[in-house]
C-alpha cells in the first residue's frame, strides 16, 4: 500500500452576490416539487412504522408501545380513507353519472330530504 495522502480538492466558493447561472437554475427546476404533508406520505409512514413493530416483535419500552398504538390508529385511518374514497365516493359518482345518462338532473337524486311528520 502507498503511504501517499490524497490531495484535497479545492473548495467551490461562490460569493453571495454572484448570480446563479441559467444552467444551475434549470437543473433545480427539473426536480419535482415534493409535497411531504400529504395523505400518501402519511400512509406510507404509518404502514412502515407498523411493519417495523411487527417485524421487531414486542418491546417493554413505553414510548415504543405508544408509537405502536399510534401506528395502529394511523393504519385504521388509512383503511377508512381508502374505503370512503373508493367505495362511498365512487358509488356517488356512478349514481350521478347514471342519472345524467337517464336524462335526470343529478341534484334531484342526490338531495337528502328528511321529513318529520310529528313536528307540528
ROSESE-424135 format. One line per field, with one value per atom (N, C-alpha, C, O): residue number from 1; residue in one letter; x negated, y negated, z. Coordinates in pm, 1 decimal. Atoms other than C-alpha are relative to their C-alpha. Example, Ala and Ser with C-alpha at 12.3 -4.5 7.8 and 13.67 -1.06 7.14 Angstrom:
num	[1/1/1/1/2/2/2/2]
residuo	[A/A/A/A/S/S/S/S]
c1	[-89.0/-1230.0/-90.0/-193.6/82.0/-1367.0/77.0/26.1]
c2	[119.0/450.0/-120.0/-118.1/119.0/106.0/-109.0/-219.8]
c3	[0.0/780.0/0.0/66.5/-6.0/714.0/73.0/89.9]
END
This chain:
num	[1/1/1/1/2/2/2/2/3/3/3/3/4/4/4/4/5/5/5/5/6/6/6/6/7/7/7/7/8/8/8/8/9/9/9/9/10/10/10/10/11/11/11/11/12/12/12/12/13/13/13/13/14/14/14/14/15/15/15/15/16/16/16/16/17/17/17/17/18/18/18/18/19/19/19/19/20/20/20/20/21/21/21/21/22/22/22/22/23/23/23/23/24/24/24/24/25/25/25/25/26/26/26/26/27/27/27/27/28/28/28/28/29/29/29/29/30/30/30/30/31/31/31/31/32/32/32/32/33/33/33/33/34/34/34/34/35/35/35/35/36/36/36/36/37/37/37/37/38/38/38/38/39/39/39/39/40/40/40/40/41/41/41/41/42/42/42/42/43/43/43/43/44/44/44/44/45/45/45/45/46/46/46/46/47/47/47/47/48/48/48/48/49/49/49/49/50/50/50/50/51/51/51/51/52/52/52/52/53/53/53/53/54/54/54/54/55/55/55/55/56/56/56/56/57/57/57/57/58/58/58/58/59/59/59/59/60/60/60/60/61/61/61/61/62/62/62/62/63/63/63/63/64/64/64/64/65/65/65/65/66/66/66/66/67/67/67/67/68/68/68/68/69/69/69/69/70/70/70/70/71/71/71/71/72/72/72/72/73/73/73/73/74/74/74/74/75/75/75/75/76/76/76/76/77/77/77/77/78/78/78/78/79/79/79/79/80/80/80/80/81/81/81/81/82/82/82/82/83/83/83/83/84/84/84/84/85/85/85/85/86/86/86/86/87/87/87/87/88/88/88/88/89/89/89/89/90/90/90/90/91/91/91/91/92/92/92/92/93/93/93/93/94/94/94/94/95/95/95/95/96/96/96/96/97/97/97/97/98/98/98/98/99/99/99/99/100/100/100/100/101/101/101/101/102/102/102/102/103/103/103/103/104/104/104/104/105/105/105/105/106/106/106/106/107/107/107/107/108/108/108/108/109/109/109/109/110/110/110/110/111/111/111/111/112/112/112/112/113/113/113/113/114/114/114/114/115/115/115/115/116/116/116/116/117/117/117/117/118/118/118/118/119/119/119/119/120/120/120/120]
residuo	[X/X/X/X/X/X/X/X/X/X/X/X/X/X/X/X/X/X/X/X/X/X/X/X/X/X/X/X/X/X/X/X/X/X/X/X/X/X/X/X/X/X/X/X/X/X/X/X/X/X/X/X/X/X/X/X/X/X/X/X/X/X/X/X/X/X/X/X/X/X/X/X/X/X/X/X/X/X/X/X/X/X/X/X/X/X/X/X/X/X/X/X/X/X/X/X/X/X/X/X/X/X/X/X/X/X/X/X/X/X/X/X/X/X/X/X/X/X/X/X/X/X/X/X/X/X/X/X/X/X/X/X/X/X/X/X/X/X/X/X/X/X/X/X/X/X/X/X/X/X/X/X/X/X/X/X/X/X/X/X/X/X/X/X/X/X/X/X/X/X/X/X/X/X/X/X/X/X/X/X/X/X/X/X/X/X/X/X/X/X/X/X/X/X/X/X/X/X/X/X/X/X/X/X/X/X/X/X/X/X/X/X/X/X/X/X/X/X/X/X/X/X/X/X/X/X/X/X/X/X/X/X/X/X/X/X/X/X/X/X/X/X/X/X/X/X/X/X/X/X/X/X/X/X/X/X/X/X/X/X/X/X/X/X/X/X/X/X/X/X/X/X/X/X/X/X/X/X/X/X/X/X/X/X/X/X/X/X/X/X/X/X/X/X/X/X/X/X/X/X/X/X/X/X/X/X/X/X/X/X/X/X/X/X/X/X/X/X/X/X/X/X/X/X/X/X/X/X/X/X/X/X/X/X/X/X/X/X/X/X/X/X/X/X/X/X/X/X/X/X/X/X/X/X/X/X/X/X/X/X/X/X/X/X/X/X/X/X/X/X/X/X/X/X/X/X/X/X/X/X/X/X/X/X/X/X/X/X/X/X/X/X/X/X/X/X/X/X/X/X/X/X/X/X/X/X/X/X/X/X/X/X/X/X/X/X/X/X/X/X/X/X/X/X/X/X/X/X/X/X/X/X/X/X/X/X/X/X/X/X/X/X/X/X/X/X/X/X/X/X/X/X/X/X/X/X/X/X/X/X/X/X/X/X/X/X/X/X/X/X/X/X/X/X/X/X/X/X/X/X]
c1	[-82.9/0.0/-87.2/-199.3/71.6/-108.3/30.9/143.9/-19.0/-159.2/36.0/41.5/-29.2/-69.8/140.9/236.3/-130.5/211.3/71.1/7.1/-71.5/484.2/-1.9/6.2/1.8/469.9/141.8/235.2/-135.2/762.5/47.2/-31.8/-58.3/996.8/21.0/53.4/-25.9/1025.6/150.1/234.1/-139.7/1345.0/60.0/-6.1/-70.4/1601.0/61.4/161.0/-50.2/1652.3/77.0/34.4/-80.5/1924.3/43.0/94.5/-37.7/1984.5/151.7/222.0/-144.4/2328.9/62.5/180.7/-54.8/2368.4/-1.2/63.4/10.5/2284.4/134.2/195.7/-128.3/2591.8/-12.1/-118.9/-3.3/2693.6/13.4/93.6/-5.4/2634.9/132.2/199.6/-125.0/2927.3/-4.3/98.2/12.2/2794.4/26.4/96.2/-22.5/2787.6/146.2/202.7/-141.1/3136.4/88.5/186.5/-83.0/3275.6/-17.7/75.5/19.2/3119.4/89.9/146.7/-85.5/3307.3/146.2/222.6/-139.1/3633.6/40.5/159.7/-31.7/3608.1/48.1/113.6/-42.5/3667.4/147.3/197.3/-141.8/4026.9/18.7/-67.9/-32.3/4189.2/61.2/174.7/-48.4/4226.0/98.4/76.5/-98.4/4531.2/2.7/65.4/18.9/4448.5/120.3/140.4/-113.5/4761.0/126.1/224.3/-114.2/4998.2/37.6/-36.3/-49.4/5201.0/-90.5/-116.4/85.6/4975.5/-125.4/-168.6/118.6/4673.5/37.6/-34.5/-47.1/4870.8/29.6/-6.7/-33.6/4999.5/-125.8/-133.0/124.7/4651.4/-72.7/-130.0/69.0/4511.5/63.1/-8.0/-62.1/4769.8/-4.4/-16.0/11.2/4763.4/-140.9/-157.4/137.7/4384.5/-26.8/-99.1/16.4/4398.2/64.6/5.5/-67.0/4649.9/-75.6/-89.4/78.0/4448.3/-127.6/-167.0/120.9/4135.6/31.5/-45.7/-37.4/4316.0/36.4/8.3/-34.6/4449.1/-126.6/-139.2/124.1/4105.5/-85.4/-144.8/85.5/3927.6/66.3/5.8/-77.2/4191.6/20.8/17.4/-37.8/4271.3/-115.7/-232.8/97.6/4094.8/61.1/182.6/-48.1/4120.4/-14.2/20.8/18.1/4038.2/136.9/208.5/-132.5/4346.0/14.0/123.9/-6.9/4258.6/27.5/106.3/-24.1/4247.1/144.1/204.9/-138.6/4584.7/95.8/191.7/-84.5/4739.4/-12.6/87.8/18.7/4586.8/69.9/122.9/-67.9/4724.6/151.5/217.0/-142.8/5073.4/32.9/134.4/-21.6/5042.6/-8.8/65.5/11.4/4930.8/124.5/171.4/-122.5/5232.2/115.9/193.3/-105.7/5466.5/-18.6/78.7/27.5/5296.7/35.5/91.6/-35.9/5336.6/152.0/207.1/-146.6/5703.2/56.5/152.4/-43.2/5743.7/-25.0/59.1/32.6/5571.9/101.8/149.0/-97.7/5805.4/136.7/204.6/-127.9/6110.8/-0.5/99.3/10.5/5988.2/11.2/82.1/-10.2/5940.0/142.2/190.8/-136.9/6286.4/92.6/171.5/-87.0/6456.1/-29.4/62.8/36.1/6263.2/36.2/78.4/-18.7/6302.4/137.6/177.0/-131.4/6644.9/110.7/198.6/-108.1/6861.3/1.3/103.7/4.9/6745.8/16.0/82.7/-14.0/6716.4/145.6/192.5/-142.5/7076.1/81.0/170.8/-70.6/7196.5/-27.5/63.4/35.8/7008.6/71.3/121.2/-66.5/7152.5/149.8/207.3/-143.4/7510.3/26.7/126.4/-16.0/7465.8/-15.8/60.7/22.3/7328.6/118.5/159.3/-116.0/7619.2/122.8/202.9/-113.3/7870.8/-10.2/90.3/19.1/7722.1/27.5/84.3/-24.5/7735.0/149.5/193.9/-144.9/8107.9/71.2/191.7/-59.5/8167.6/53.8/121.4/-46.1/8239.6/-105.5/-222.0/97.4/8080.8/-56.6/19.4/59.3/7835.7/29.6/23.7/-27.4/7924.4/128.3/138.1/-124.8/8275.5/-22.0/36.2/24.4/8145.6/-87.0/-69.2/96.0/7869.1/49.6/-14.6/-47.7/8078.7/57.8/140.2/-52.6/8145.9/113.1/94.0/-114.9/8490.6/40.5/62.3/-42.7/8583.3/135.6/151.1/-134.5/8949.6/38.3/34.9/-46.7/9070.8/150.5/194.4/-143.7/9443.0/49.8/155.6/-43.3/9462.2/-48.3/-36.1/58.5/9301.3/103.6/71.7/-100.9/9628.5/89.2/179.1]
c2	[117.7/0.0/-123.8/-122.5/126.3/-352.4/-85.4/-86.6/88.5/-597.6/-141.9/-232.8/134.2/-892.6/-41.2/35.8/53.0/-1109.3/-52.8/-107.2/55.2/-1201.8/-152.3/-212.9/145.6/-1558.4/-52.6/-2.1/53.8/-1765.5/-74.7/-138.0/70.7/-1902.8/-145.8/-176.0/140.9/-2277.9/-21.2/33.6/26.8/-2406.2/-92.7/-184.3/86.4/-2560.5/-114.0/-97.3/116.0/-2904.2/-87.9/-112.8/89.4/-3127.8/-113.5/-90.9/112.9/-3473.8/-8.4/37.0/11.0/-3552.0/-91.8/-78.5/95.2/-3831.8/53.1/-4.4/-52.6/-3617.8/59.5/135.2/-53.8/-3538.6/148.4/196.3/-141.4/-3178.9/8.7/-63.0/-11.7/-3071.9/63.8/128.6/-58.3/-2969.3/151.6/215.9/-145.7/-2614.1/53.9/154.1/-44.6/-2581.8/-17.8/66.6/22.6/-2731.1/101.8/147.9/-97.7/-2495.3/139.5/219.8/-129.6/-2196.1/11.8/117.8/-3.2/-2289.9/12.4/78.0/-3.0/-2335.4/136.1/165.3/-131.8/-1983.0/95.7/195.3/-87.5/-1828.2/-21.3/-133.3/17.9/-1760.4/-75.8/-73.5/70.3/-1972.2/98.6/142.3/-99.9/-1738.9/-63.7/-174.1/42.3/-1774.2/107.5/212.0/-101.1/-1590.5/15.5/123.4/-7.2/-1669.2/38.9/-35.4/-49.6/-1463.3/138.0/201.0/-129.2/-1150.4/117.1/202.4/-114.1/-909.9/10.2/120.4/-1.0/-1011.0/48.6/128.5/-44.7/-966.0/150.2/221.3/-141.6/-626.3/86.3/189.1/-76.6/-504.7/-0.9/100.4/9.8/-628.8/91.3/166.9/-82.5/-460.7/147.9/232.8/-140.4/-140.2/51.5/163.8/-40.3/-127.6/10.2/99.7/-3.6/-204.1/126.2/193.1/-121.1/74.2/125.5/220.1/-114.0/314.6/17.8/130.6/-8.4/231.3/58.7/139.3/-55.1/306.1/147.5/224.2/-141.1/635.3/83.5/190.9/-74.0/743.9/10.5/115.2/1.5/646.8/58.4/60.1/-61.4/813.2/-98.2/-219.5/83.2/682.5/-76.3/-43.3/80.8/422.6/-40.9/-58.0/43.9/322.2/-151.3/-206.7/144.2/-38.6/-67.8/-42.3/62.8/-254.4/-96.4/-113.0/89.0/-502.7/81.6/39.4/-86.9/-219.4/49.6/63.8/-45.5/-98.0/-109.5/-81.1/111.5/-442.0/-19.2/-41.6/11.6/-464.5/112.1/91.2/-112.4/-119.7/-24.4/4.6/32.1/-228.3/-108.4/-100.4/105.3/-542.6/55.1/12.4/-61.3/-330.7/80.6/78.4/-77.8/-101.1/-94.6/-69.2/96.7/-400.9/-65.4/-88.4/59.8/-555.6/93.2/49.3/-97.2/-237.7/14.0/30.3/-2.1/-227.7/-119.1/-105.5/119.0/-582.4/16.0/-22.5/-20.2/-490.0/94.2/68.1/-95.1/-192.0/-66.9/-48.1/70.4/-407.5/-100.8/-115.0/96.4/-673.7/70.1/22.7/-76.2/-414.5/47.9/43.4/-48.0/-273.2/-113.4/-96.9/113.0/-612.9/-48.7/-74.9/53.7/-727.5/95.6/51.3/-95.4/-406.9/64.7/116.9/-63.6/-279.7/-103.7/-106.5/95.6/-562.6/-106.6/-127.1/107.8/-844.2/56.6/-4.5/-60.0/-613.3/37.0/23.8/-31.0/-499.4/-124.2/-121.0/125.1/-859.0/-49.0/-94.5/42.2/-940.8/87.3/35.7/-91.7/-630.9/-29.6/-30.9/32.2/-716.6/-132.0/-145.0/128.9/-1074.5/16.3/-41.9/-23.6/-955.8/73.0/41.5/-73.7/-711.4/-90.1/-77.1/92.4/-985.6/-93.4/-123.4/87.1/-1211.6/77.4/22.0/-82.7/-924.4/23.4/36.4/-18.3/-877.1/-130.6/-130.1/128.8/-1247.0/-71.1/-173.1/64.0/-1331.8/-100.0/-93.5/90.5/-1613.7/67.6/115.7/-72.6/-1469.1/-62.9/5.9/64.6/-1725.8/52.7/61.7/-53.4/-1584.8/133.7/161.0/-132.4/-1235.1/-6.2/72.9/4.2/-1338.8/-75.0/-71.9/79.7/-1559.8/90.1/177.1/-75.3/-1415.5/-80.9/-195.8/67.9/-1503.9/74.8/195.9/-57.8/-1444.0/-60.0/-181.8/46.7/-1464.1/50.7/170.5/-35.9/-1471.4/-24.9/-139.9/15.4/-1405.6/-50.9/-113.4/40.3/-1471.1/-139.3/-178.9/129.8/-1815.0/-101.0/-185.8/100.4/-2010.6/50.4/-21.2]
c3	[0.0/0.0/0.0/50.9/9.7/-64.9/121.7/170.6/-114.5/219.9/-43.5/39.3/49.8/-0.9/41.0/30.5/-39.1/125.6/-124.1/-214.1/116.1/-119.6/4.9/111.7/4.5/-234.5/16.4/-46.0/-19.4/-115.2/-123.4/-193.4/112.8/-376.7/38.7/153.6/-32.0/-399.9/22.0/-49.3/-32.5/-245.8/-104.3/-153.4/93.7/-476.9/78.6/148.9/-73.6/-338.0/-96.5/-209.3/81.2/-468.1/90.0/199.6/-84.6/-338.6/5.9/-84.4/-19.3/-205.6/-103.0/-134.6/95.1/-456.0/-143.0/-230.5/135.5/-759.1/-43.1/32.0/46.0/-968.2/-36.6/-74.5/36.2/-1028.8/-151.3/-211.1/145.2/-1386.3/-41.5/38.5/50.0/-1603.5/2.2/24.9/-1.7/-1622.7/139.7/155.6/-137.5/-1243.3/38.7/108.3/-32.2/-1216.9/-69.6/-11.1/70.5/-1481.2/58.7/56.1/-65.5/-1303.6/122.2/148.6/-118.3/-989.1/-38.8/32.0/43.5/-1181.5/-54.4/-64.3/51.8/-1323.5/108.1/77.5/-107.9/-982.3/30.0/19.4/-30.9/-883.9/130.7/218.1/-123.8/-617.6/98.0/79.3/-95.2/-321.6/95.3/145.2/-99.1/-102.7/107.2/89.6/-102.7/216.2/91.3/147.0/-92.1/416.6/-74.4/-75.2/75.7/203.7/49.8/125.4/-45.8/255.8/-40.0/44.9/33.9/58.1/85.9/119.7/-85.4/264.5/140.1/199.8/-130.9/587.3/-1.2/92.5/9.9/471.1/-3.9/63.4/8.0/381.6/134.0/174.1/-128.1/713.0/104.4/170.6/-104.5/938.0/-36.7/51.6/41.0/731.2/26.8/74.5/-28.4/756.9/148.2/192.0/-144.7/1128.1/59.0/143.7/-48.8/1190.8/-43.7/34.0/48.0/977.2/81.0/110.8/-82.3/1175.9/137.0/188.9/-130.1/1501.7/-9.7/82.4/17.3/1364.2/-17.5/41.3/25.8/1240.7/125.7/151.1/-118.2/1563.0/124.0/231.2/-108.3/1782.4/114.7/93.8/-112.6/2129.3/62.4/43.7/-71.1/2337.1/132.8/143.0/-130.5/2702.1/15.4/119.6/-1.7/2618.4/-11.8/-108.7/7.9/2693.7/-117.9/-170.7/115.9/2418.5/-125.9/-210.5/114.9/2164.2/0.1/-105.9/-9.1/2291.6/-48.0/-119.8/44.1/2238.6/-150.6/-218.2/144.2/1890.3/-75.2/-184.3/63.5/1811.0/-2.9/-103.0/-1.3/1916.5/-102.1/-171.2/99.1/1705.9/-142.8/-231.2/133.0/1408.6/-32.7/-146.5/23.0/1451.4/-31.1/-123.4/26.4/1469.9/-137.3/-209.2/130.9/1166.1/-114.0/-214.3/104.1/961.4/-7.3/-116.2/0.7/1067.3/-75.3/-151.3/73.0/940.0/-150.0/-231.2/141.8/611.4/-63.8/-174.4/53.9/561.8/-14.1/-115.0/8.3/640.1/-115.8/-186.4/109.3/396.0/-135.1/-223.8/125.1/119.6/-23.8/-136.8/13.5/186.6/-44.6/-137.7/34.9/173.1/-141.3/-218.5/131.3/-133.5/-113.0/-219.8/108.9/-334.0/-3.1/-107.4/-1.4/-227.5/7.9/-78.3/-21.6/-98.0/-109.7/-175.0/98.9/-326.9/-141.0/-224.5/133.0/-628.1/-27.3/-140.4/17.2/-571.0/-30.5/-114.6/27.5/-560.7/-141.1/-210.6/135.7/-879.4/-102.0/-202.0/92.2/-1051.0/-6.6/-115.5/0.0/-942.0/-71.1/-142.2/67.0/-1061.8/-151.0/-227.9/142.9/-1398.6/-61.4/-173.2/50.4/-1438.5/-8.3/-100.9/3.4/-1354.0/-119.3/-183.7/116.2/-1619.0/-127.6/-221.7/118.8/-1871.0/-20.1/-134.2/11.0/-1795.1/-31.5/-56.4/29.8/-1855.8/122.7/109.3/-122.4/-1493.1/46.0/6.8/-59.5/-1304.2/123.7/207.7/-112.5/-1055.5/135.1/237.0/-128.3/-788.5/62.7/185.1/-54.0/-753.9/67.2/172.2/-56.6/-689.6/124.7/217.3/-108.0/-454.3/123.3/228.3/-111.8/-231.8/107.9/79.9/-113.4/111.6/62.3/102.3/-56.5/237.9/126.4/124.2/-126.5/599.2/34.1/43.1/-30.2/681.9/138.8/166.7/-132.9/1038.7/6.7/9.7/-2.1/1050.0/134.9/141.6/-132.8/1424.4/37.0/152.9/-33.0/1400.3/46.8/130.2/-38.9/1435.6/108.6/152.8]
END
